Structures are given as C-alpha cells and as structure tokens.
Amino acid sequence: LFGLFVSLVFLGQAFTIMLVYVWSRRNPYVRMNFFGLLNFQAPFLPWVLMGFSLLLGNSIIVDLLGIAVGHIYFFLEDVFPNQPGGIRILKTPSI
C-alpha cells in the first residue's frame, strides 16, 4: 500500500529493512559491528544500513519506507498494547 505513494514496484528491500527495524527494536542491547569500523547498538542498525546505501549512491526512499513501516508495526504490536487502555489492533487469525 505504501509502495503506491512512492512509485515502487518491488518492495523486497523495504520489507528486509522493516524486518531489520523490528528485530533491532526488540533487541536494543545487542552490540553490532559494521565492517570492523563502526560499533553501535542494534537500534541503530537500520540507520547504519541506510547510511551505507546513501554512501553507495542508492536512493534512500526504499530504506525510509521500510523504517516507517517497521516503526508502525513495532508500535502497533509491541508498544501500544502495553499502554494503559491499549488494545491489540493487529491480530492474527486463530486456528
């Protein structure tokens, strides 16, 4: 749905960045190392990957789209239900 707004046909890279974003937010204390040059904690991984894409001359629109969708998913799945009065908006079907 978000791909229509930015005229993207293939959203595989955005989906990958979305998964990386959700993983990094759920594991905030994991230490990461980028090519032996940069040490950081996991929540910065999507931003480091986006910076690397920018350094390689690629468009960062796909990365920003993945980060935005990952943030929305993380908020609706992990943050909002744990707030006072919060409910689970995203429910998977039961068997």
C-alpha positions in Angstrom: 0.0 0.0 0.0 2.8 2.4 0.9 4.6 1.4 -2.4 1.9 3.2 -4.4 2.8 6.6 -2.9 6.5 6.3 -3.9 6.0 4.5 -7.2 7.8 1.3 -6.3 7.1 -2.0 -7.9 9.3 -4.3 -5.9 9.3 -3.8 -2.1 11.7 -6.6 -1.2 14.4 -4.3 0.1 11.8 -2.3 2.1 10.5 -5.5 3.6 14.0 -6.5 4.6 14.7 -3.1 6.2 11.3 -3.4 8.0 12.3 -6.8 9.5 15.7 -5.4 10.5 14.0 -2.5 12.2 11.6 -4.6 14.2 14.4 -7.0 15.2 16.6 -4.2 16.2 13.9 -2.5 18.4 13.1 -5.8 20.1 16.8 -6.4 20.9 18.0 -3.0 22.0 21.1 -4.1 23.9 22.8 -6.2 21.2 26.1 -4.8 20.2 26.8 -4.6 16.5 29.9 -4.1 14.4 29.8 -2.7 10.8 32.8 -3.9 8.8 35.0 -3.7 11.8 34.9 0.1 11.6 31.8 1.2 13.5 30.5 -0.2 16.8 26.9 0.6 17.8 23.8 -1.0 19.4 21.1 -2.8 17.5 18.5 0.1 17.3 20.9 2.0 15.1 21.3 -0.8 12.5 18.6 0.3 10.1 20.1 3.8 10.1 23.6 2.5 9.5 22.3 0.4 6.6 20.6 3.4 5.2 23.7 5.5 5.5 25.7 2.7 3.7 23.1 2.8 0.9 23.5 6.5 0.6 27.3 6.1 0.6 26.9 3.7 -2.3 24.8 6.2 -4.2 21.5 4.4 -3.9 18.2 6.0 -3.2 17.2 6.0 0.4 13.5 6.2 -0.3 13.2 2.4 -0.1 15.1 2.3 3.2 13.0 5.2 4.7 9.8 3.3 3.6 11.0 0.1 5.3 11.9 2.0 8.5 8.5 3.8 8.5 6.5 0.6 8.1 8.7 -1.2 10.6 8.1 1.6 13.1 4.3 1.5 12.6 4.3 -2.3 13.0 6.5 -2.2 16.1 4.3 0.5 17.7 1.1 -1.4 17.0 2.4 -4.8 18.0 4.8 -4.1 21.0 4.2 -0.6 22.3 0.5 0.3 22.1 -0.9 -2.9 23.6 1.3 -2.4 26.7 0.0 1.1 27.4 -2.9 1.6 29.9 -6.1 1.1 27.9 -4.1 -0.2 24.9 -5.5 -2.9 22.8 -4.0 -5.2 20.2 -5.0 -3.8 16.8 -3.1 -6.4 14.8 -4.5 -9.8 15.5 -3.6 -13.0 13.6 -6.5 -15.4 12.9 -6.8 -18.3 15.3 -7.0 -21.9 14.2 
